[in-house]
Amino acid sequence: MSTFDEAQARELIKAGTGIVSGTAFLRQNGGGVVTCAGSKVTILPATKYSSERLSVIYGDFLSTGKTSFASAFSLKHQPQQFDPDPPGYYAATKSTTCDAQGNFLLEDIQDGDYFVVTNVTWTVRSIQGGTLATKVTIKNSRSPKLIMTIN
């Protein structure tokens, strides 16, 4: 795995004028919909390190506009450990919280390529659902509205 370049990541996450908005949800087997309501939504620069790291968790999902999924079960029972786990990786991010309807808005983002990650979970005997991630490009301070779900 590549070495994390904290200076590069901090430069890429500096304030800009871009906006990323969207919604995240999963459909249960019975047809019910669970949103990311109350969950943290994180955006991080798409650096070589973050691309490789997220590929370990989600597989080769690195295409813009495709949502990838890691189940809560697999994250709990087969957790990915990164050694070293650079603290600067987490510091070079921005985050917000999904509203009650599962909508989110990330502001003050520079033009560039990023990953957006959030959780959609619920409990029925055990935790279900998981984590959703997608790649987004901000150009001219805008990105398409994200709809984060899996089919």
C-alpha positions in Angstrom: 0.0 0.0 0.0 1.2 3.5 -0.7 2.4 5.8 2.0 -0.1 8.4 3.2 0.9 11.9 2.2 -0.7 14.0 4.9 0.5 17.3 3.4 -1.1 16.4 0.0 -4.4 15.3 1.7 -4.6 18.5 3.8 -4.0 20.6 0.7 -6.8 18.9 -1.2 -9.3 19.2 1.6 -8.8 22.9 2.1 -11.9 25.1 1.8 -13.3 25.7 -1.6 -16.7 26.8 -3.0 -18.0 23.3 -4.0 -21.1 21.6 -2.8 -21.9 17.8 -2.6 -25.4 16.9 -1.8 -27.2 13.6 -1.8 -29.1 10.9 0.0 -28.2 7.4 1.3 -30.5 4.5 1.9 -30.8 0.7 1.8 -33.9 -1.3 1.0 -34.6 -4.2 3.5 -35.7 -7.6 2.2 -39.3 -6.9 3.1 -39.3 -3.7 1.1 -38.8 -1.2 3.9 -36.3 1.6 3.4 -33.7 2.6 6.0 -31.8 5.9 5.5 -28.6 7.3 6.9 -30.6 9.5 9.2 -28.4 10.7 12.1 -25.3 9.0 10.6 -22.0 10.8 9.8 -21.2 11.5 6.2 -17.5 11.9 5.4 -15.8 13.3 2.4 -12.1 12.6 1.8 -9.7 13.4 -1.1 -9.2 10.6 -3.6 -5.5 10.2 -3.2 -3.5 7.1 -4.2 -3.5 6.1 -0.5 -7.2 6.6 0.1 -8.0 4.8 -3.2 -6.0 1.7 -2.2 -7.3 1.8 1.4 -10.9 1.9 0.4 -10.3 -0.8 -2.3 -9.3 -3.1 0.6 -12.6 -2.5 2.3 -15.0 -2.2 -0.7 -13.2 -4.0 -3.5 -12.5 -2.3 -6.8 -15.3 0.2 -6.6 -13.4 3.2 -7.7 -15.6 4.3 -10.6 -17.3 7.7 -10.3 -21.1 7.4 -9.6 -21.1 3.8 -8.5 -22.0 3.0 -4.9 -20.1 0.2 -3.1 -21.2 -1.6 0.0 -19.5 -3.2 3.0 -21.9 -5.1 5.2 -22.0 -4.5 8.9 -21.5 -8.2 9.5 -18.3 -8.4 7.5 -17.0 -5.1 9.1 -17.6 -6.6 12.5 -16.4 -10.1 11.9 -13.6 -9.4 9.4 -12.4 -5.9 10.3 -9.7 -4.4 8.2 -6.7 -3.3 10.1 -4.3 -0.8 8.6 -0.8 -0.7 10.0 0.3 2.0 10.3 -3.1 3.7 10.6 -2.0 7.4 10.1 -4.1 9.8 12.3 -3.7 12.4 9.6 -5.8 10.3 7.3 -8.9 11.0 9.5 -7.9 14.7 10.0 -7.9 15.4 6.2 -11.6 14.9 5.9 -14.8 16.9 6.2 -18.1 15.6 7.6 -21.7 16.3 8.2 -24.8 14.4 9.5 -27.7 13.0 7.4 -31.0 14.6 8.2 -34.1 12.7 9.3 -34.9 11.9 5.6 -31.4 10.7 4.8 -30.3 13.8 3.0 -26.9 15.4 3.4 -25.0 18.5 2.3 -21.2 18.9 2.3 -20.1 22.5 1.6 -16.8 24.4 1.1 -15.2 21.7 -1.0 -12.5 22.4 -3.6 -12.9 21.1 -7.2 -11.4 17.6 -7.5 -12.0 13.9 -6.9 -13.3 12.7 -3.6 -14.8 9.7 -1.8 -18.0 10.0 0.2 -18.7 7.4 2.9 -21.7 6.9 5.3 -23.4 4.2 7.3 -26.9 2.8 6.9 -27.6 0.4 9.7 -30.5 -1.1 11.7 -30.9 -3.8 14.3 -33.0 -7.0 14.1 -31.4 -9.4 16.6 -28.0 -8.2 15.2 -26.8 -5.1 13.4 -27.7 -5.1 9.7 -27.0 -2.9 6.8 -23.5 -1.5 6.4 -21.4 1.2 5.0 -21.9 2.9 1.6 -19.1 4.6 -0.4 -18.9 6.4 -3.7 -16.5 8.5 -5.7 -17.5 12.0 -6.8 -15.9 14.7 -8.9 -16.5 18.3 -8.1 -16.1 20.6 -11.1 -16.9 24.3 -11.3 -18.0 24.0 -7.6 -20.7 21.5 -8.4 -21.2 17.7 -8.5 -24.2 15.7 -9.4 -26.6 14.9 -6.6 -25.6 11.6 -5.1 -28.0 8.8 -4.6 -26.1 6.3 -2.5 -27.7 2.9 -2.4 -27.1 -0.6 -3.9 -29.4 -2.6 -6.2 
